[in-house]
Amino acid sequence: MMEPQSLLAMIQDTRIETVTSKAVETFAGLMPDVTVTGHPGKLDIADVVKRSVVRAPGVAVGWTSIKRDRQIAGTYSLTVSFAAYVVVEHYADHAAKRSIPREAVAHAIGNRLLRILSDADLAAWGLEGVTLPLLDPEPEFKPLFTAKDAEAGTAYYVATWRQAIIDQGAAIMDGPTPEIDETYPGVQFPEGTELPPEVLAMIEQEDEA
């Protein structure tokens, strides 16, 4: 049965911000000429423009949604959708005395992000209980800007991917010891135990048999 938990305990029990900050740290370390920061959630393109979330060339990393995926043992995973918003402008290569088009800058940063997300040694961010980016759907990089944004000299892109934080909650057998009802051949779980649909289906099949 679930016990009361203080706000501080709930905060300490949450790993989303840890995963996000480690992703930011990894991206920043591998792209030292790009400003990488975190952001609190899903951004509209107007937010990026008006609030100057990150200066170009820059990347703002955050999560956009969280889905619970129940496991048959009673534990669950949190599947988190992440987004890395990329802001670029024309880049001045002073050494070569040339201007590099912003599209080339965006493609370079996007390609780098996808390479990092594809690296099995990097993309779990050095954390236990966090999967590599999921393959369905694959990590993706795409443009966000409109023709009006392009005229302003700045272009916006986004890289998206999903990762799971596994082994959340408690397994069914980690709770109180089930009580055996001698008048019924099955196992009786303590009142209040939340059983996954798969387990309920198996119990119903046994009852019908």
Secondary structure, DSSP 4 states (H G I P E B T S, - for coil): -PPP--HHHHHHT--HHHHHHHHHHHHHHH-TTSEEEE-SS---HHHHHHHT-SPSSEEEEEEEEEEEEE-TTS-EEEEEEEEEEEEE--EEETTTTEEE-HHHHHHHHHHHHHHHHT-TTTTTTT-TTBPPPPSSSPPEEEE---HHHHHTT-EEEEEEEEEEEEEES--GGGSSPPEE-TTSSSEEPPTT----HHHHHHHHHHHH-
